[in-house]
Amino acid sequence: MSAYRRLLLEHVKPRTTATAQLLCRNAKVAEVSAVDENSFVDVLLKALSSLNVVAFDSAMRQTTATSASHAFVRLRHALTPEAIHDLAEETIAYTKDVNDKVAALKDGEHTYENTLLPFAEEDKLLTPLATSFDFPQHTSANKALRDASSAADTKVSAFNVETSMRKDVFASIQKYAAKKEVLAAEDQRLLDRLIRDFKRNGLDLSEEKQARITAIKKEMSELGIQFSKNLGEENTKLHFTKEELDGMPDDFLEKLSKTEDGKFIVGLKYTEAPPVLKLCHVDTTRQAMEKAFNSRCKDTNTEILEKLVKLRQEQATILGFPNHASYILDVRMAKSPETVQSFLKDLNKKLQPLLDSDLAELLALKKRTKEARGEPFDGKLNQWDMGYYLNLIEKEKYQVDHEEIKRYFPIHIVTKGLFEIYQRLLSLKFRQVEDAEVWHEDVKMYAVHNSSDDSLVGYFYMDLHPRDGKYGHAAVFGLQPQAEGQLPVCALVANFSKPTATTPSLLLHSEVVTYFHEFGHVFHQLCSKVKHARFAGTAVERDFVECPSQMLENWCWEGETLNMLAGHIDDPTRKLPSDLLERLIKSKNANSGYTENRQLLFGLFDQAIHSGTGEDIRQVWPKMQQEIMGVPTTEGTYFPAAFGHLAGGYDAQYYGYMWSQVYATDMFYANFKEGNKLLDPTAGAAYRNEILAAGGSRDAIESLRLFLGREPSQDAFLKSKGL
């Protein structure tokens, strides 16, 4: 288990006696005698062998840090597969030691310092080291590293399941709780959450049932990791002639590789498949692309999803819940499946007239288009029609041409405006970190400071462009949680097209919205100001976590801030012309009946498969899509196999996107839109203090009430949809 430590020691410069002795002093171990270049690593390995992984890493960082980012960021990016394996083993050893010591406490020995604090410190100090071995599976360009990371994640996750089922640790924590010491609010919340977690794992059940729950949790963890890995490794390619890609812009075609016979190679990543589905005039091309896109990992992941649904239901039954949705929602804002079903179905009913209107308009547009082209009209809307005619209706009804508009959104201009808006609103300053340690040449790192006193707030990385094996969507990964005495670090990972020497990276307006949304998650992480890492940043109820970022999407639909993000590719001083800007803003609710009901479909499907009915999930999706959307699925496809949320922690919780959208709209209208406070630092400070800083240290509904000054309401959301 020395590969990780050996790797770090091999990178120490200079490898001299003075450096070795300084390292020993920082580690608080006996100093070594004289060493040379060749003996340095082996001598230090032995001298520091008694240290746990956190103490070793701290001593190394204290000795070798050459900049603020090295000193404050506890992540390690330049690891080998062997080092990843050993680091995972060391984190397991650390966690086991923490739990063993708490379990070994005798009656009368329990204190805050020896019972509760060790778990808080573990969350704080071990998380960035754990991130160092499990993050590469999502971002590394090296398959061997991705595989090692995934294997390490699987192993540690299985160990964590075992740890979460330790009855001796639970008993020890209960003995401390029985003392009823007066604790600060956040300390008490941590104690309450630890006890709740153990109870939700069935620690008050028989040993036989506990053993089964442990086995279920391990299997579910392994299946979830494999589901994600399958999607990341998916590499289907389709080949089309230029004629078959009629309608695709030149800048899209120029970025595609070709086969030996000159056909264009189109993959299923989000930079390639969705544009074809939106812009290609050729029905058969869109049909082939849609079928492939909605068949990603169909065989492997459908089977995994079926297993997950059955295991989740079994676990819920053992724990005394009627179904998995009830088990999950018991600790969410919504509290029960009945509340969620009522919320989703009520919105579905209210939005149905909008959907009916959208579908009628789309079908009429398809008929006119087919007649104008002299092509046969089949009298219906197919799944491969949707993206194309939704885009076409925006062009026809609102005169919004997204290919024209994206020329105003070069990624470097958008990024500059994005930075300016967030800095002004939240009273922050960003500075790029030169010579930062990163995992790929595309990645940039930034330090964030408070504008008022230049104090350091935290760091974020930006990894914006696609590559083989990389996480395929857009997301923010928390890498190092904020806690008392520790700065937060996170990474924005996206898949926007990469500029070339001849072709700039131009963002669709929808991609600008995504970029702005994800950046909101960055600052939910960085503006956290809690005591314990358990409650840092986005560690809020899952049905609230999207709310802050969804609120910030509105900045991409307001003229003042939208033009801060814009600058024509040929002349950055040229902003969106007023008529085009007005048409774009009016198009916000274009096709909203379809798009909002599609979100409701996702949420209702998620609830349906986790309701314990035992219905065949392969049949539930096509049935529900037809009932809710009025558009059939394409035969042979199964979109849920690529619906990563279902295996990635959103099970029975996808409704949260719509749930939090309602709150987000209320927050935006009440505190920013009214009075035109889009860039008002006072309004931004209230948002930062009441929503972002509190993280999960209090219930989300309490933060909402404090920010709004009243109970939240659906009124603003319905008004925003014209209802």
N, C-alpha and C positions, 0 to 999 in steps of 0.2 A: 504493500500500500504506500509506496514512496514515490510513484511516478509524478503525482501532483507537486509534492514538495520539492522533488529533485528538479522538476522543470522550472519552478520559481527560483530556486537557488542558482541554477545554471544561468539565469538571466541577470544575476546580480553583477554590477560593475562598480568599482573594481573588486575583484575577489582577493582581498588582502587580509592580513591579520587584523588591521584596524577596523575594517568593515565587519569581520567576523565577531570581534569583541563588542562592537556597537550593537550588533544584532542580538548577541547574548544578553547585553544589558537591557535592551528594549524588551526582550522576552523574559527578563527576570530569572535567568538561569546562570549557572556557573560559567564564567568566561573561559573560552578555549585558549590554549597556548598558540604558538606560532603555526600558521597555515600558509600554504602557497596556492598558486593557481590550480594545481592539479588535485590537491587534497581538500580544498575549500568545501566542496559540496558534500563529500562523505563525512567529514568531520562535523559539519553543521547539522546534517541529518541526524547524527547520533546525539549531538548536544541538545537538539530541540525536540527529540523524540517524545518527551513527556508531555508536550503541549498538545492541547486539543486543537482542532482545525481553526477555530475562531482566534485563539490566542496566537497560533502560528501565523495566521494571515495578518493579524494586527501588528505583530512584531516586524514582519516583512515589509508591510506598508509604511510603518513608522521609520524604518531604516532606509528604504529605497525610494520613497516618494520624492519626485522632482518637481511637482506642480500641485496646485490646489486640487485639480481633478483627480490626480493620483492619490492624494491624501484622503479625499472625501468619498470617492467612488470605490466601493469594495468589490466591484466586478472584475472577473478575469476572462478576457476574450481569447487570448492566444494559447489555447489549450490543445493538447493532442487527444486522440481517442483514449489512450491509456490514462492520461491525467484526468479526463472526464470520469472514467470508471472509478479511479481512486478517490477523487473528490467526493463522488456520490457515497462511497463507502465511509469516508470520514464524516460526512454530514449525518449519516445513519448512526455512527458511533457517538457523535455529539448529542443527538436527540435522545438516544438510549440512556446516556449518562445523566442527562437532565431528568428524565422520567424515573430512572432508578433511584436517584437521590431523593426526589420528592416522595416516592413510594416507601422509602426506607425510614422516613421520619417516624419517631415514636410519639405516643400520646403525650401531649403537653409541649412538644417541641415546635409545633407549627406556628410560623410567623409569616407576615407578608413577604419578608425578604427571602425566606427559604422555600416558600410554597407557591406564591403567585408570581413574584418577580422573575424567577428563572424562566417561566414560560413567555413572559413579556420580552425578556432579553433574547430568548431563542428566536422569536418572531423577528425581532429587530436585526440581530447580528447574523443569523444563519441564512436568512432569505436571499441576500445578494450572492452568497456563495452557492446556494442551491440554484439560483437563476443562472449562474455561470455554467452549470452543466446541463440545465434543461432548456435554455433559450436557443442554443445552436440548432436544435432540431427544426426550428422555424425559419432560420435565417442563414445558416452556413451554406456556402457554395460547395463545400466538400461533403460528398455523400457519406464517407466514413465517419466524419464528425457528426453528421445528422443521425446516422444509425446509432453511434455510441451515445449521443444525447438522448435519443428516444429510449434506448435500452436502460440508461441510467434513470430516466424519469419513471419508467415502468417499475424498476426495482425499488426506488425510493417511495413511490406511491404505494406499493404493496406493503412496505415497512410502515409507512404512516397509517395505513389502515389498521395494522396490528397494534400500533401505539394507541390509536384512538379507541381501542377496545380493552385497554388495560384496566382491569377492575381495581387493582391495588393502587394505581394512581388516582382513580376516581374516588376511592375511599379516603385517601389522604387529603384530597382537596375538600371533600365533604367535612372532614374533621376540622379543617381550618375554617370553613364557612360556618360551622356550628358555634365557633367562638363569637360570631357576630361583631367582629371589630368594626369600628366606625371608619369607613374608607372614603377617600375622595370619589366623586361621582364616576370618573372614568375607571378607576381601580375596581369599584364595585361592579361596573358593567362588564369588565373583563372577567371577574370571578363568576358572575351570573352566566356569561356566555360559555365559559369552560364547563360549568355544570350542565347547562342546557345541551351542549354538544355531546357530552357523555350519555345523557339520558336519551337523546335522539339516536344514539348508536345502540340502544338496548342494553345498557349496562345494569339495568335493574331487572333483567330477564334471566332465565335459566342459562346455565353454561352451554347447553346444547343449542339454544337459539342464538346465543352470542357467537358461537363458533360458526353457525350458518351465516349470520350477518357479516362476519369477518370474511368468509369465503366469497360472499356476494360482492362486497365492496372491492375486494381485490380483482375479481373478474371484471366488474364494471370499469374499474380504472384501466385495466389492460385493454379492454374493448374500446374505450374512449380514445386512448392514445393511438390504437391501430386505425380507428376510423379517420382521425386527423392525418395520420401518416399516409394512409391510402390516398387521401385527397391531395396532399402535398406532392406525392410522387406521381400522380396522374399525368400522363403525357401523350394523350391521344392527339393525332394530327390528321387533318383533312387536306386534300389537294384539290385546287380549283384553277381553271383557266382564268385569264383576265376577263373574258366574256361572262363567265359564271360569277364574277365578282363585280358586275356592272353596278355602278352607283357608289362604289367605295372610293374615297378620295385618294389622290396620289400620295399624300404623306403617310397614309396607312399602308398602301401597297409597297412603298419604298422600304419599309421596315421589315417586310416579310422575306424569309428565305425562299428559295425555289428548288424544285426537284430537277433532276438531270434533263427531263423533257420540257422544262420551262414552266411547270405549274407552280402556283403560289402555295406555300405551306402555311396553313392556319391552325393554330392550337386552340385549346379551350380555356385559356387564361382570360381574365377579365379585360385585358387590353386588346384581345383579338375577337373572341366569340361575340360578346354583346354588340360591338360596333357593326359586325356583319348582320346580326339580327335586326339592327335598327336601320341600316342604310342600304343594304343590298337589294336591288330591284328584282333579282331572280328568285322566284318562289322555291324552286327545287334546291337552290343553294341554302336558303334560309331553313328549309325543311330539314336538310341533311345536318346543318349546323345545330338547329334546335334539338333534333333527336340525339345527337352526340352530346351536346351540352347538358341536357336533362337526363342523360344516361351515365353520367360520370360515376364510376365506382358502383354501378347498379348492382352487380352480383355480390361483390364483397361487402359493401357497406349496408345493403339492405338486410343481409343476414345478421350483421353486427347489430343493427338497429332493432331487429326483432328480438335478439337475445337481450339487449339492454332493457327494452320495454318489459319483458317477462321478469327479469331480475329485479327491476325497480318495483314492480307490483308485488313480487314475493317479499322483498324487504319491507315495504309498507305494511303488508298484511301481518308480518311477524311483529312489527312495532305497534300494531293496534290501530292502523289507519285504514280506511276503506279502499284507498287507492294512492298511487304515487303523487298525484296532484295535491291531494289533501296533506300528505306528508311534507311536501315542498312548501306549500303556501301557508302552512301553519306559522312560519317565521318570516313571512313577507308582508308588505304593506296591505295586500289584498286579503290575507288571512284565510280565505277559503275558495274552493273551486266554484261554489255557487256565486260568490261575488264576482269572480272573473268571468264566468259564463254570462251572467247578467250584464256586465259591463260590455263585453264583446258583442253579444247579440243585440243589445240596445243600440250600440253604435252602428252595427250592421243594418238594423232596421232604419235608422235615421239616414244612413248613407245610401240605401238602396235606390232611391230616386236618381241620385247622381250616377250610380253605376248603370242603371237602365238607360239613362240619357247618353252616357259615354258609349255604351255598346251599340246603341242605335246609330249614333254619329259615325262610329268606326265602320260599321257594316255598310252604311251609305257611302262613305268615302271609298271603301274597297270596291264597291260596285262602280262608282264613277271612274276610279283609277283604271279598273280592268276594261271598262268600255272605251276609255280614251286611248288605251294601248292596244285595243283590238284583241284582248285576251279573254278566255272564258272565265265567267264568274260562277263560283260554286255555291253562292248563296249563304255562306256561313263564315264565321271567324274561327280560324285554326290557331293553335298555340304559336306556330311559327309566323303568324301574321301580326301578333300583338305588338312587339317592339317596333316593327316597321310602320304600322299605321298609327300607333300612338305618336311616333315621331313626326309622321306626315301630317297628322291633324294639328300639331303644334305649328308647323310651317304654314298650313292653310288657314287655320282659324285665327292664329295670333301673329302670323307672319314671323315666326321665330325659327330661324335656320341655325341649328346648333353648330353646324360646320362653319358657318360664317362667324358665329359668336365666339367660338373657341379661339379664333385668331386674336381675340382681345385678352385671352387668358394664357399667355406663355407661363410655364411653371415658375420661372424665376421672378416674374413680375407678381404673380399671385402670392408667392412666398414672401416677397418684400411687403406687400400690403397686409397679408395675414399677420406678419410680425408687428407691423405698426399698429394695427387695430388692437391686438391683444396687449401690447405694451401700454398703449394709452388707456385702455379700459381698466386694466388690472394694476396699473402703476408699477410696471416692471421694465427691466432692460435686459436684452439678450446680447450675448457676445459669443462668437464662435470660438471654440477651443482649438487652437492650433496644435498640430502633432498629437492629436488625441489617439488613444488606443481604441481601435474600432475593429469590427469583424469583416468588413468589406470596404473596398476602395470607394464605393458609392456613398458610404455613411459619413454623416457630419455630426459633430457634437457641439452643443451650446450650453453655456453657463447662464443662469437666470439670476438677476439681482433685483432687489427692491429699488425703485427710483428714488425714494425719499432719503435713504442713507447708504445706498450701494451695498447693503448686506446681502450675502449669498443666500439664495432660496433653494437652488437645486440645479440639476442638469437634465437635458433631454438629448436623445439621438434622433436623427432623421434618416430613415432607410426607405427611399421613395420609389425605387424602380424594380421591375420584375427580373427574376433570374430562375434558372432551373432549381427545383427543390425548395424554393422559398414559399413561406406562407402566402396563400393566393389572394387574400382579400386585403382590407385595410383595418388595422387595429392598433391599439396602444398597449404595450406590454409594460407592466410595472416591474422594474428590475431591482430597485432598492427602496423599500418603504420608508416614508418619513416617520420619525419617532423622536422622542426627546433625546437630543444629542446626535441625531443622524439626519442627514439631508436626503431628500427623495431624488431618485433617478428613474427615468422611464424612456421608452423608445417608441416612436411613431413608425410603424411598418406599413408601407403601402405598395401599390403596383401601378403607378402612373407611368406612362410611356417615357422611355429614356431618350433625351436629345442625342442626336448624332452630329457629326461635323457639318452635315448639309440639311438636317431636318430638326427643327426645334420641337420641344415637348409642349404641345398645346392641350389644355385641359377643357373638356366639356364642362358646361356650367354645373351639371350634376356631380362631376368630379371635384369642382371647386367647393360645392356643398359638403361632399364627403371629407375633403381636406380640412375644412373649417370645423366640421363635427369632431373629427378625430383629434384635432388640436385642442378642442375643449376637454377631452379626456386627459391630455397631457397636463393641463393646468388644474384639473381636479386632483391629479396626483401631486403636482408641485406646490400648490397653494395650501395643501393640507397642513394643519397645525394642531396635532393631537399628541398625547403623551405616549400611547402605545401603538406599535405598528399594526396590531390587529385591527385597528379602526382607521388606518391611514387612507386618505384619498378616496378612491373608488370603492372602498370596503364598506359600502352602504347596502341596503336592501336591493336585491337584484332587480326588482320592479321600479327602482328609482335611479339606478346607475346611469341610464341613458339620458335622464332628464336634463342635466346641465348642458350636455352637448347638443341635444335636440333644440334647446332654447337658443343656443348660439347659431344654429343653422339660419335663423331669421336674419342675421346680418348679411347673408348672401342674397336677400330678396329686398333690401332697402337701398335706394339709389345712392345715398351718400357713401355708405360703406362698400357697396358693390363696385363702385368706380374706383375705390381705393385699391381693389384687387385687380383692376383691369389696366391694360396698356397694350395697344396694338403691336403685333409682332414686328411690323415694319417701322413703327414710330411709337415708342412707349408713352409719349406725351398725349397720344390720341386715346381718349377714353371712349366708352360706349356712347354712340350718338343718342341724344335724348329720346328720339322716337323708338330706337331699338331697345333702349333701356326700359322705356315705359311698356313696350310690348312684352319684354322678358318678364318683368315684374307681374304683369297681368296674367302671364301664363303659369303662375305659381300653382293655381288650382286646375290647370289643364289636366284632364283625365284623372282628377282626384277621386272620382267615384271608383275608378278601376284600381288605382294605386293604393288607396286607403283600404279598400275591401280586400286587396291581395294581402295586406298586412294582417287584416282580420282573419283571413283564411289560414295563414301561418299560425296565428295564435290559437284558433279554434281546432286546427289539426293537432297541434301540440297537446292541447287539453284532452282531445278525444282519445289519442293513443295512450294517454296516461290516466284514463278514467277507470281502468280496471274492467272494461267490458269484455276483453278477450277477443275483440273483433280483429280480423286479419288486416294488419296495417297496410298491406299491399293493395287492398281494396278501398281502404278509408280515404287515401289521398285522391285518387281519381273521382270517387264519389263526391267528396266534399268540394273539390275544385269545380265540378259541374254544377253543384247546388248553389255555391256561394258566388262563383264568378260567371257562370253561364257559358264558359268556354271549356271544351273537353281537353284532357291531356292527350298527348300524342301516344298512340299505341306503342308499347315496348319501352317507354321511358318511365323513370321513377325519380322525380326531383328530390325527395327526402334523402336519398342516398348521398347527395352532395350538400345537404342542409346541415352544415357543421354545428350549428347551435344545438341540435338535438343530442349530440354526443359530447359537446364541449362546455357543458355547465349551464345551459339555458333550458334544460328539460323541465317541462311544465311551467316555464317562465317566459316564453316568447311573447306572451301578451304584454309583457312589460314595456315593449317598444311603444305600443299604442297607449298604454296606461300612463307612461311617463310623458308621452307627447301632449296629453291633455294638460298635465301640470306645467310642462315646458311653455306651452302657449299662454297659459295664465300668467306665469312669471314674466314672460316677455312683454305682454301687453300692459301689465300692471306697473312694471318697474323700469321699462326701457322705451317702449314705443310711445306710450303716452308722455308727452313732454319732450319728445325727441332726445332721449338720453343715451343714444347708441354708443357715444364715445365719452360719456360723462364719468369721470373717475370716482365721483361720489357714489353714483349708482353702482359702478363696478366694485367699489370697496364694500358696499353692503352685500353684494352677491358673493364676493370673495370671502367675507367674514362669516356670513350666515349659512351659505351653502357649501362652499369649497373647503374652508378651514375646518369646519366641524367634522367632515368625513362621516364615519360611522360611529362617532363617539356619542351620538344621540339619535333617536328615531328620526327618519327622514321627514315624517309628517310634522314633527316639531320644528325642524329647520325650515320647512315650507311656510309654516304659520308665522315664524319669526320674520322671514323675508317678505312675505306678502302683507303681514299685519292683519290677517284674517284667515278664515277657512278657504282652502282652494276650491275652484269651481270649474265646470265644463263649459261655461258660457263663452269664454274667449275662443276655445277650440272650435265650437260649432259656428261661431261668428266668422272665424277665419275661413271656414269652408262654405260660407254663404248660406248657412242654415239658421 
